[in-house]
Amino acid sequence: LRKLRRMAGEQRDQKRFYTAAALAFLTVGLLTASAFLIWALVGDWDFDRGYGLLDQELLFIGYEAPLGVAVLNVCFSLLMGLRVALHRMYVGGCDDRNQLVAEAASGAMGRELP
């Protein structure tokens, strides 16, 4: 019985973990996007300044990298949010598993006793 309580507590901890992860990814994504927009709007970015093709590509990659990181962080937060939204399904499956474990444990205890 103690083991089943521990498993139920782990489920609550998992939901809290995924909720915190989703909020962390979303916060970092939004902060990165905000910093990128401020940096992009304030800076003087002229991609056709007479650099070579390689220099233009490196400048563009350096310019777009923060935006890519921001978008990926928001995408990860959406995935974590989906996991939190589907938590009830995960718990339902775990409840079935816990019931099977309890039945197996009670059957095993019955066989051990004469």
N, C-alpha and C positions, 0 to 999 in steps of 0.2 A: 504494500500500500504506500509505503514511503517512497518507493521508486516511482510509482505513478504520479505522486504529488510533485516529485522533482521534475518529471517529464512535462507536466502541465506548467510548472514554473518556467521551464526552458522555453515553452511556446510563447509565453508572455514576454520573455526577454528577447526572443527573436523578433517579435513584432516591434518592440521598442528599438531594437538595433536597426531594423530596416527603415523605420520611420526617421530615426536620427540620420541614417546614411542618406536618405532621400533629401532631407532638409539641408544637410551639409553640401551635397552635390549641387542642389538648386542655388544655395547661397553663394557658393564659389563660382558657379556659372554666371549668375547675375552680376556679381562683383567684377568678374573678369570681363564680361561684355560691357559693363559700364566704364571700366577703366580703358578698354579698347576704344570705345566710342569717343571718350574725352581725348585720348591720345591721338586718334585718327583725325578728329575735327580741328584740334589745335595745331598739329604738325603741318609742315609744308612738304607734301609728298608729291614730287614730280617724277614719275616713272620714265619719262622720255627725256631726261636731262642730258643725254649724250653718253650714258654709260654703255658698256658692252652688253651683249645679250646675256652673258652669265651674271654680270652684276645686276642687271634688271631683274632676272629671275630670283636671285638671292634676296634682293630688296623686297620683291613681292612676297616671297615665302616668309621673310621676317615680319612683313606687314600683316599677313593673313594668319599666321600661327596663333596669336592670342584669340582671334575670333573662332578658329577651329577648336581650341581648348574650351572656350566658353560653350560652344554648341554641344560638344561631347559631354561636358558636365551636366548640362540640362537634360540631355538624352539619358544619361545614367540615372539622374534623379527621377525621370519618368519610369524607368525600369524598376527602380526601388519602390516607387509609388504603386506600380502595378502589383508588386509582391505584397505590399501592405494591403492593397485592395482585395487581393485574393487570399488573404491570411485565413479567412474563415474556411476556405476549402482545404488548406493545409492542415488546419486544426481538426477538421472533420475526419480527414484521413488518419491523423494521429490518434484521434479518439477511438477509431476502429482498431488501430494497431494496439493501443493501450488495453482495449477490451480483450483482444486476442492474447496479449501477454498475461493479463490477469487470469483468464481462463486456463491458460497453459500452466501458470504458476500454481493455481489451486488444484489442477489435475495432478501436477507433479507432487504437490504436498500430500495429496490423498494417496498416491502410490507409495510414498515413502513410509507412511504410517501403517502399521499392521491392522 
